[in-house]
Amino acid sequence: MAAPKLLLVVVLALSAPFVQSQTFQRLGACPTLGCVFPPHLADFLAGQFFDIRLEVHAPFNGSEANGGVPDPNFTFTIGKKGDAAKNASAFFGVPEPKLERWSFSWNEDLFARDAKKPSIVNVTSKAYRRVALYTPGEYVATLMYGGGAKTTAEWLVRDLDNVRKAHNVILFIGDGMTTNMITAARLIAHKSVNGRYLTKMAMDQFPVLGHQMTHSLDSYITDSANSATALYTGHKTTVNALGVYADSSKDPFDDPKVETIAEIFWRLVGGGIGIVSTAFIADATPAALTAHTRDRGQYGHVIDTYIHGITNYTWTNWTGPDVLFGGGAEQFIPGPGSYQSKDYYKEFSNAGYSVIWNSTALQKAVNSTKTLGIFCISNMAKWLDRNVYPQNLKNQNNSPDGKGTDAVDQPGLKEMTLKSIDILNACHSKEGWFLMSEAASIDKQMHTLDYDRALGELLELDDTVTATIAKLKALGVFNETLIIVTADHGHGFDVMGSVDTKYLNEQKTDREKREAVGTYQNSGLSQYTVGSNSSLHYSPGVHFPANWDPRYSLFQGVAVFPDHRENYQVHKDGPRLPAANATGFPSHDFYVNYKDAVTGFVINGTLPVGADQGVHSLTDVPVFAMGPCQELFAGELSLSRLFS
C-alpha cells in the first residue's frame, strides 16, 4: 500500500500551485518546494568560500499542501556549464552531509495572520560547509526531489585580476544617503550667487559618478544588514541577514554563509582591516564585515566575531581587525549586556589591542598596534550636538567605562577615520589595507524625521572625505588608494521649498500654519549660509551652515512617516522623537509626541499605527569613485556588483 501513497504525494507536489505571496513568504528566493542556496544567478569571486543549503519543503496545510512528507532522498549535482554534472560531494571532494529535519510555520497573507491560521511546513535538508569554486565560468547546480521535481540554480564565477591595481581601499558608507540629501546638504552649507555655487561638496569633485540599485533578494525594499551583505560579499540576501542566505531552520547561526571582503582580503594577502562607524559597533553595517547570522539583533555574536571570527563552523581564520572604532559600550562592559557576560574590553586587550575610550586618548594613541576605540554606550553623539548644542551631551550616563558618567569627549567620523588610516598604513603599508567608514546617523536621524541632524551627519561625512584625501596625499599613498563613497539604501527625502518659521509659529490653527510654506518662486534662497554676528565659523575648506536656525528654513520631509507634528525648525534640545505611545493605549500604537515641535501643525501618518519612525525607500543611491579602477563604478550598478 506504500507505493500508491507515495505516488499521491508526488502528484500533489507536482500539481501544487505556487503561492503568489507578497507580505509574507514561505522562504525568500524559494518559490518552489525545492530550495537551493546560494540561489539562481548568484555571483562569486573565484575561490570565495561559501556554504550550500538545500531544503525540500512539504506543506502540511495551506494552499501548497502536499501531504506534509518531504522527500528525504533528494539529490544535488553541480557542474560547469557544458560539462557533465557530478554529485556535489564528489565535485567538492567533501563527505556527504547528514540529513536534517525540522518544521516551520508561516502566514500566507494578512488574512491568515489575523485568523491565526499559519501554514505548517515540514523540511528535509542538507548543508555543504566552506566550499569554493576556483575556476571562472558558469556553473549549473541542480536539486532533484519528489519523484521528478527540479530546482536549478545557475551561478557565475568571476576571475580575480592577476595584477592588483589598488593597494588600499576606503569605502565610505553614508547610511541611508541619497542624491536628494546631498543636494539639500549642499544648499545649506555652500554659498551660491546668482544660481552658481561658490564652493562644492568633496563628493561633487570625484571624477566618477554611478548609481546603484538597492533592492533585496526577495523584496524591493532593503535594510542595512542585507545591503551591507551585498556590498561586502557580492550576494544579495534577505532583510535582517548578515553574511548569510536566510534558511528556514530555527537556529539563527546555521544559515549558509558567504565569505566577506574583509575575510577574503585578510586570508589572501594578510592586508589590514579597519572598521569605523558612528553607530553602536554591533550595528548592521559594521557587523556584516565579520558576522554571519540571519538575525542582525544577535549583537553578542557580532562582537565575538570581531575578535574570534566564526567558531561554530570551520571558516576563514580571523584574528580581528586592526582598527575597530564606534559606540556600543553596552556590548563590551561585563554583565547582562555582553555576550556570555564577558568583559570584551579584556578580551580585546588580551588579544593585543590598545583600548581607548575618548577623543583625547584617540589622538594620543600609538599607530603601531591594533586598536579598539569604544566611545559611548549606544550610538555616538551627532555632529550637531557635539559642535553646536554640546549641552545635549550631558545627563546621558553613557560613558564607555560603564560608570554612569557622560561621554562628553567623543570623536567624530573625521577623527576616527584619520586615526584609522594612520594605524593601517603604519601596520600594513606593504600588504595594503581596507577601511570601511560609516556615517551611520544620516539614516538614524532620517528615520526619526530629524532632518537637520541627518544633514549635519552627511556634511560631516563630506568633511571627512576632504580630510581623508589630504591625509592620503600627506602619507604619499593617494595614487594607490581607491576611495568609494556610497550608501546602502535610501529614504524618500526631498526639499520642496521653504518655511517662514516666524509666521508659522504665530498662527493659531493648523490650516493657517500651512500658509507659511513657500514653493516655487516663494521658496527664495538658502538662509543657512547667511552670516551675522552670531554666525558659526569654521576652518578654511570646512563647510557647514553658518546658521542652523534661520527664520526661513527648508520645507523638507520624507514620503512616509508616523503621526507627528512639524514646525520645520532645528531641534535644539537633542535628537528628535516624533511619535510616542500614549498612556492607556496599546503599546504598539503610536501617536503624535506632544512634546515634539509644539509650535507646528499635525501631519497624519501614512504608515501602520505601529510605526514610530520613517522607513527606507526604493531609490537608487549614488556611487562616487576616485583612484585606481575608478572607471568600473560608472553607470547603473547593483549593490552586489560593487563587491566584485
Stockholm file with secondary structure:
# STOCKHOLM 1.0

chainA/1-644         MAAPKLLLVVVLALSAPFVQSQTFQRLGACPTLGCVFPPHLADFLAGQFFDIRLEVHAPFNGSEANGGVPDPNFTFTIGKKGDAAKNASAFFGVPEPKLERWSFSWNEDLFARDAKKPSIVNVTSKAYRRVALYTPGEYVATLMYGGGAKTTAEWLVRDLDNVRKAHNVILFIGDGMTTNMITAARLIAHKSVNGRYLTKMAMDQFPVLGHQMTHSLDSYITDSANSATALYTGHKTTVNALGVYADSSKDPFDDPKVETIAEIFWRLVGGGIGIVSTAFIADATPAALTAHTRDRGQYGHVIDTYIHGITNYTWTNWTGPDVLFGGGAEQFIPGPGSYQSKDYYKEFSNAGYSVIWNSTALQKAVNSTKTLGIFCISNMAKWLDRNVYPQNLKNQNNSPDGKGTDAVDQPGLKEMTLKSIDILNACHSKEGWFLMSEAASIDKQMHTLDYDRALGELLELDDTVTATIAKLKALGVFNETLIIVTADHGHGFDVMGSVDTKYLNEQKTDREKREAVGTYQNSGLSQYTVGSNSSLHYSPGVHFPANWDPRYSLFQGVAVFPDHRENYQVHKDGPRLPAANATGFPSHDFYVNYKDAVTGFVINGTLPVGADQGVHSLTDVPVFAMGPCQELFAGELSLSRLFS
#=GR chainA/1-644 SS CHHHHHHHHHHHHHHCCCCCCSSSCSSTTCCSSEEEESCTTCEEETTCCEEEEEEEEEESSSTTCSCSCCCTTCEEEEEETTSCCEEHHHHHTCCCCCCEEEEEEECSSHHHHHHTCCEEEEEEEEEEEEECCCSCEEEEEEEEETTTEEEEEEEEEECCCSSCCCSEEEEEEETTCCHHHHHHHHHHHSCEETTEESSCCTGGGCSEEEEEECCCSSCSSCCHHHHHHHHHHSCCCCTTCBSBCCCSSSCTTCSCBBCCHHHHHHHHHCCEEEEEEEEETTSHHHHTTTCCBSCTTCHHHHHHHHHHCCCSSCCCCCCCCSEEEEECGGGTSSSTTSGGGCCHHHHHHHTTCEEECSHHHHHHCCSSSCEEEECSSSSCCCHHHHHTCGGGGTTCCCCTTSSSCCCCCCCCHHHHHHHHHHHHHHHHTTTCEEEEEEETHHHHHHHTTCHHHHHHHHHHHHHHHHHHHHHHHHHTCGGGEEEEEECSCBCCEEEEEEEEHHHHHHCSSHHHHGGGEECGGGGCCCSTTCCCTTCCCCCTTCCCCSCSSCSEEEEEEESSCCSEEECCCCCTTSSCCCEECCTTSCTTCCEECTTSSTTSEEECCCSCTTCCSCCCBCCCEEEEEESTTGGGGCEEEEHHHHHC
#=GC SS_cons         CHHHHHHHHHHHHHHCCCCCCSSSCSSTTCCSSEEEESCTTCEEETTCCEEEEEEEEEESSSTTCSCSCCCTTCEEEEEETTSCCEEHHHHHTCCCCCCEEEEEEECSSHHHHHHTCCEEEEEEEEEEEEECCCSCEEEEEEEEETTTEEEEEEEEEECCCSSCCCSEEEEEEETTCCHHHHHHHHHHHSCEETTEESSCCTGGGCSEEEEEECCCSSCSSCCHHHHHHHHHHSCCCCTTCBSBCCCSSSCTTCSCBBCCHHHHHHHHHCCEEEEEEEEETTSHHHHTTTCCBSCTTCHHHHHHHHHHCCCSSCCCCCCCCSEEEEECGGGTSSSTTSGGGCCHHHHHHHTTCEEECSHHHHHHCCSSSCEEEECSSSSCCCHHHHHTCGGGGTTCCCCTTSSSCCCCCCCCHHHHHHHHHHHHHHHHTTTCEEEEEEETHHHHHHHTTCHHHHHHHHHHHHHHHHHHHHHHHHHTCGGGEEEEEECSCBCCEEEEEEEEHHHHHHCSSHHHHGGGEECGGGGCCCSTTCCCTTCCCCCTTCCCCSCSSCSEEEEEEESSCCSEEECCCCCTTSSCCCEECCTTSCTTCCEECTTSSTTSEEECCCSCTTCCSCCCBCCCEEEEEESTTGGGGCEEEEHHHHHC
//
